[in-house]
Amino acid sequence: MLVTSKGAAGVTGAAFIVLATTVGASGILPLEGLALVFAVDTFLSMARELANVIGNGVATIVVARLENEFNSESAAEATSP
């Protein structure tokens, strides 16, 4: 799983394809069970994507503040309607 999952986080739905490929190749679990996982994974994929975007935004602000490059006035101007 570690080798096959590289790059899957950046593409929506790619994690499920990696899981299906790995499960199919290993033969440990039946592939029919993946149909149940797919129904739940569709909704969880949206939540993972939202968490990823929020995390990237927060990390950018934190690094900018640590480097003293964050401009509060520009941020307030950019976020005001």
C-alpha positions in Angstrom: 0.0 0.0 0.0 2.8 2.4 0.8 4.3 2.1 -2.7 1.0 2.1 -4.6 -0.5 5.1 -2.7 2.1 7.7 -3.7 0.4 10.6 -5.5 -3.1 9.4 -4.7 -3.8 12.2 -2.3 -3.8 14.9 -5.0 -6.4 13.3 -7.2 -10.0 12.9 -6.0 -11.0 9.2 -6.2 -7.5 8.0 -6.8 -7.2 6.5 -3.3 -10.1 4.1 -4.0 -8.5 3.0 -7.3 -5.3 2.3 -5.4 -7.2 0.4 -2.7 -9.0 -1.7 -5.3 -5.8 -2.5 -7.2 -3.9 -3.5 -4.1 -6.8 -5.6 -2.7 -7.2 -7.3 -6.1 -3.5 -8.0 -6.3 -3.1 -9.3 -2.8 -6.1 -11.7 -2.9 -6.7 -11.2 0.9 -10.2 -9.6 0.6 -12.9 -10.3 -2.0 -13.4 -7.6 -4.6 -17.1 -7.6 -4.1 -16.7 -6.0 -0.7 -15.2 -2.9 -2.3 -18.7 -2.0 -3.7 -19.8 -1.2 -0.1 -16.6 0.7 0.5 -17.1 2.7 -2.7 -20.5 4.1 -1.6 -19.0 5.5 1.6 -15.7 6.5 0.0 -17.6 8.9 -2.4 -18.7 11.0 0.5 -15.5 10.7 2.5 -13.6 11.8 -0.6 -15.4 15.1 -0.5 -14.5 15.6 3.2 -10.9 14.7 2.6 -10.7 17.2 -0.2 -12.1 19.9 1.9 -9.8 19.1 4.8 -6.8 19.1 2.4 -7.7 22.6 1.0 -8.3 24.1 4.4 -5.0 22.5 5.7 -3.0 23.9 2.8 -4.4 27.4 3.4 -3.7 27.3 7.1 -0.2 26.0 6.6 0.5 28.8 4.1 -0.6 31.4 6.6 1.4 29.8 9.5 4.6 29.7 7.4 4.1 33.2 6.2 3.7 34.4 9.8 6.8 32.5 10.9 8.8 34.1 8.2 7.3 37.6 9.0 6.0 37.8 5.4 2.2 37.8 6.3 0.6 41.2 5.6 -2.6 41.5 7.7 -3.8 44.5 5.7 -3.6 42.8 2.4 -5.3 39.7 3.8 -8.2 41.7 5.2 -8.6 43.5 1.9 -8.5 40.3 -0.1 -11.1 38.6 2.1 -13.6 41.5 2.5 -16.6 41.5 0.2 
